[in-house]
Amino acid sequence: MKYLLLAAAPAAALALAACSPAADDNDAAPAAESTAGQAADDTAAMAPAEGTDGEAAASAQGFVDQASASDMFEIESGKLAQSMGKSEEVKQFGAMMVQDHTKSSAELKAAAGKAEGVKLAPKLTAKQQSDLDALKKAGENFDATYKTQQVAAHTATLELLTGFAANGDVQSLKDFAKKTAPVVEKHLAEARRLP
């Protein structure tokens, strides 16, 4: 319940669960195990998956589910940014998201293939689908909506990656998380600079 309450406020600002993947309620595992203090609460609050209390990221399957959903969201929203963005900066950022998250998806697939009992089946969460729908309807507010979603999604994904890199239980996925975190950190900085 604590995580659901924390998730309510950021979820509004978070109009994305972009760089953040999905997990089932039953797969959840405490975020506090993967990160410390407020960062854990923030991660759980920003996680894109509905009903996720942060625990899912602690398991290899939960991490893969969230990371793959994040990549899928970034690719789809990036395509929308390229076609519907108002500024050249948003269009270019969208193109970078498609390129970088397509690469990330391939690397995640390879890392998951080395993990015993982990299946890669990317699926957007209801929140991510809702965010994509909001982007499609944003009209003149597209750039502002996209920026808000991207900052929130990349913040959540960065927490997911750094948490799993530090505390994950599958080496190939920990290596993926460690390698990918700096890329997501760069994306976050660039998303914050969008007009």
TORDOGU-759637 format. One record per residue (C-alpha): residue in one letter; x, y, z. Coordinates in nm, 2 decimals, decimal comma. Layout:
@r:a; u:X; v:Y; w:Z
...
REM end
This chain:
@r:m; u:0,00; v:0,00; w:0,00
@r:k; u:0,29; v:0,23; w:0,08
@r:y; u:0,42; v:0,20; w:-0,27
@r:l; u:0,08; v:0,25; w:-0,43
@r:l; u:0,04; v:0,58; w:-0,24
@r:l; u:0,39; v:0,69; w:-0,34
@r:a; u:0,32; v:0,59; w:-0,70
@r:a; u:0,01; v:0,81; w:-0,73
@r:a; u:0,17; v:1,15; w:-0,74
@r:p; u:0,47; v:1,06; w:-0,96
@r:a; u:0,25; v:0,86; w:-1,19
@r:a; u:0,08; v:1,18; w:-1,30
@r:a; u:0,40; v:1,35; w:-1,38
@r:l; u:0,54; v:1,03; w:-1,50
@r:a; u:0,31; v:1,00; w:-1,79
@r:l; u:0,54; v:0,74; w:-1,91
@r:a; u:0,68; v:0,43; w:-1,80
@r:a; u:0,91; v:0,45; w:-2,08
@r:c; u:1,24; v:0,33; w:-2,00
@r:s; u:1,07; v:0,13; w:-1,74
@r:p; u:0,93; v:-0,22; w:-1,80
@r:a; u:0,64; v:-0,43; w:-1,69
@r:a; u:0,59; v:-0,68; w:-1,42
@r:d; u:0,30; v:-0,87; w:-1,28
@r:d; u:0,16; v:-0,81; w:-0,93
@r:n; u:0,26; v:-1,16; w:-0,84
@r:d; u:0,62; v:-1,11; w:-0,95
@r:a; u:0,68; v:-0,80; w:-0,74
@r:a; u:0,98; v:-0,79; w:-0,50
@r:p; u:1,07; v:-0,51; w:-0,26
@r:a; u:1,26; v:-0,22; w:-0,43
@r:a; u:1,42; v:-0,15; w:-0,09
@r:e; u:1,62; v:-0,47; w:-0,15
@r:s; u:1,78; v:-0,33; w:-0,47
@r:t; u:1,83; v:0,03; w:-0,36
@r:a; u:1,84; v:0,23; w:-0,04
@r:g; u:1,61; v:0,47; w:0,13
@r:q; u:1,42; v:0,72; w:-0,07
@r:a; u:1,57; v:0,61; w:-0,40
@r:a; u:1,39; v:0,27; w:-0,35
@r:d; u:1,06; v:0,44; w:-0,28
@r:d; u:1,11; v:0,67; w:-0,58
@r:t; u:1,19; v:0,38; w:-0,81
@r:a; u:0,88; v:0,19; w:-0,70
@r:a; u:0,67; v:0,50; w:-0,75
@r:m; u:0,80; v:0,56; w:-1,10
@r:a; u:0,80; v:0,20; w:-1,21
@r:p; u:0,58; v:0,17; w:-1,52
@r:a; u:0,42; v:-0,15; w:-1,44
@r:e; u:0,08; v:-0,12; w:-1,28
@r:g; u:0,07; v:-0,27; w:-0,93
@r:t; u:0,44; v:-0,31; w:-0,92
@r:d; u:0,57; v:-0,23; w:-0,57
@r:g; u:0,93; v:-0,25; w:-0,67
@r:e; u:0,98; v:-0,61; w:-0,59
@r:a; u:0,97; v:-0,73; w:-0,95
@r:a; u:1,30; v:-0,57; w:-1,04
@r:a; u:1,47; v:-0,78; w:-0,77
@r:s; u:1,41; v:-1,10; w:-0,97
@r:a; u:1,58; v:-1,17; w:-1,30
@r:q; u:1,25; v:-1,22; w:-1,47
@r:g; u:1,10; v:-0,91; w:-1,32
@r:f; u:1,40; v:-0,71; w:-1,44
@r:v; u:1,38; v:-0,85; w:-1,79
@r:d; u:1,00; v:-0,78; w:-1,81
@r:q; u:1,05; v:-0,42; w:-1,70
@r:a; u:1,36; v:-0,35; w:-1,92
@r:s; u:1,20; v:-0,50; w:-2,23
@r:a; u:0,87; v:-0,31; w:-2,18
@r:s; u:1,08; v:0,01; w:-2,13
@r:d; u:1,26; v:-0,04; w:-2,46
@r:m; u:0,94; v:-0,11; w:-2,64
@r:f; u:0,78; v:0,20; w:-2,50
@r:e; u:1,08; v:0,41; w:-2,59
@r:i; u:1,08; v:0,28; w:-2,95
@r:e; u:0,71; v:0,34; w:-3,00
@r:s; u:0,71; v:0,68; w:-2,84
@r:g; u:1,02; v:0,77; w:-3,03
@r:k; u:0,85; v:0,69; w:-3,36
@r:l; u:0,56; v:0,92; w:-3,25
@r:a; u:0,81; v:1,20; w:-3,17
@r:q; u:0,96; v:1,17; w:-3,51
@r:s; u:0,63; v:1,21; w:-3,69
@r:m; u:0,43; v:1,43; w:-3,44
@r:g; u:0,70; v:1,63; w:-3,27
@r:k; u:0,68; v:2,01; w:-3,31
@r:s; u:1,04; v:2,10; w:-3,26
@r:e; u:1,34; v:1,96; w:-3,44
@r:e; u:1,50; v:1,87; w:-3,10
@r:v; u:1,21; v:1,65; w:-3,01
@r:k; u:1,22; v:1,48; w:-3,35
@r:q; u:1,59; v:1,42; w:-3,32
@r:f; u:1,55; v:1,29; w:-2,96
@r:g; u:1,28; v:1,05; w:-3,08
@r:a; u:1,51; v:0,92; w:-3,36
@r:m; u:1,78; v:0,86; w:-3,10
@r:m; u:1,54; v:0,67; w:-2,87
@r:v; u:1,44; v:0,44; w:-3,16
@r:q; u:1,80; v:0,37; w:-3,24
@r:d; u:1,94; v:0,33; w:-2,89
@r:h; u:1,65; v:0,13; w:-2,75
@r:t; u:1,65; v:-0,10; w:-3,05
@r:k; u:2,01; v:-0,17; w:-2,98
@r:s; u:1,93; v:-0,21; w:-2,61
@r:s; u:1,66; v:-0,46; w:-2,69
@r:a; u:1,90; v:-0,67; w:-2,89
@r:e; u:2,15; v:-0,66; w:-2,60
@r:l; u:1,89; v:-0,75; w:-2,34
@r:k; u:1,78; v:-1,04; w:-2,56
@r:a; u:2,14; v:-1,17; w:-2,57
@r:a; u:2,18; v:-1,13; w:-2,19
@r:a; u:1,85; v:-1,29; w:-2,11
@r:g; u:1,94; v:-1,58; w:-2,34
@r:k; u:2,23; v:-1,66; w:-2,10
@r:a; u:2,00; v:-1,65; w:-1,79
@r:e; u:1,85; v:-1,98; w:-1,69
@r:g; u:1,47; v:-1,98; w:-1,68
@r:v; u:1,43; v:-1,62; w:-1,80
@r:k; u:1,20; v:-1,55; w:-2,09
@r:l; u:1,19; v:-1,24; w:-2,30
@r:a; u:0,84; v:-1,14; w:-2,40
@r:p; u:0,82; v:-0,76; w:-2,43
@r:k; u:0,48; v:-0,63; w:-2,35
@r:l; u:0,37; v:-0,27; w:-2,27
@r:t; u:0,20; v:-0,21; w:-1,94
@r:a; u:-0,14; v:-0,05; w:-1,94
@r:k; u:0,02; v:0,27; w:-1,81
@r:q; u:0,27; v:0,27; w:-2,10
@r:q; u:-0,01; v:0,21; w:-2,35
@r:s; u:-0,21; v:0,49; w:-2,19
@r:d; u:0,09; v:0,72; w:-2,22
@r:l; u:0,13; v:0,63; w:-2,59
@r:d; u:-0,24; v:0,71; w:-2,64
@r:a; u:-0,19; v:1,04; w:-2,46
@r:l; u:0,09; v:1,13; w:-2,69
@r:k; u:-0,12; v:1,05; w:-3,00
@r:k; u:-0,39; v:1,29; w:-2,87
@r:a; u:-0,15; v:1,56; w:-2,74
@r:g; u:-0,17; v:1,78; w:-3,05
@r:e; u:0,00; v:2,11; w:-3,00
@r:n; u:0,11; v:1,99; w:-2,65
@r:f; u:0,30; v:1,70; w:-2,80
@r:d; u:0,65; v:1,82; w:-2,71
@r:a; u:0,56; v:1,91; w:-2,35
@r:t; u:0,39; v:1,58; w:-2,30
@r:y; u:0,67; v:1,38; w:-2,45
@r:k; u:0,93; v:1,56; w:-2,24
@r:t; u:0,74; v:1,50; w:-1,92
@r:q; u:0,70; v:1,13; w:-2,01
@r:q; u:1,07; v:1,09; w:-2,11
@r:v; u:1,21; v:1,25; w:-1,80
@r:a; u:0,99; v:1,03; w:-1,58
@r:a; u:1,05; v:0,71; w:-1,78
@r:h; u:1,43; v:0,75; w:-1,79
@r:t; u:1,44; v:0,84; w:-1,42
@r:a; u:1,26; v:0,51; w:-1,34
@r:t; u:1,47; v:0,31; w:-1,58
@r:l; u:1,79; v:0,45; w:-1,45
@r:e; u:1,69; v:0,34; w:-1,10
@r:l; u:1,59; v:0,00; w:-1,23
@r:l; u:1,92; v:-0,05; w:-1,40
@r:t; u:2,14; v:0,08; w:-1,12
@r:g; u:1,95; v:-0,13; w:-0,87
@r:f; u:1,98; v:-0,45; w:-1,06
@r:a; u:2,35; v:-0,38; w:-1,15
@r:a; u:2,42; v:-0,36; w:-0,78
@r:n; u:2,19; v:-0,63; w:-0,65
@r:g; u:2,08; v:-0,85; w:-0,93
@r:d; u:2,13; v:-1,23; w:-0,91
@r:v; u:2,21; v:-1,31; w:-1,27
@r:q; u:2,56; v:-1,20; w:-1,40
@r:s; u:2,47; v:-1,16; w:-1,77
@r:l; u:2,18; v:-0,93; w:-1,67
@r:k; u:2,38; v:-0,74; w:-1,42
@r:d; u:2,64; v:-0,68; w:-1,69
@r:f; u:2,37; v:-0,56; w:-1,92
@r:a; u:2,23; v:-0,32; w:-1,66
@r:k; u:2,57; v:-0,18; w:-1,57
@r:k; u:2,65; v:-0,12; w:-1,94
@r:t; u:2,31; v:0,03; w:-2,02
@r:a; u:2,28; v:0,26; w:-1,72
@r:p; u:2,52; v:0,53; w:-1,85
@r:v; u:2,33; v:0,54; w:-2,18
@r:v; u:2,00; v:0,59; w:-2,00
@r:e; u:2,16; v:0,86; w:-1,78
@r:k; u:2,27; v:1,04; w:-2,10
@r:h; u:1,91; v:1,01; w:-2,23
@r:l; u:1,77; v:1,15; w:-1,91
@r:a; u:2,00; v:1,46; w:-1,92
@r:e; u:1,90; v:1,52; w:-2,28
@r:a; u:1,53; v:1,47; w:-2,21
@r:r; u:1,56; v:1,74; w:-1,94
@r:r; u:1,70; v:1,98; w:-2,20
@r:l; u:1,41; v:1,93; w:-2,45
@r:p; u:1,21; v:2,24; w:-2,52
REM end
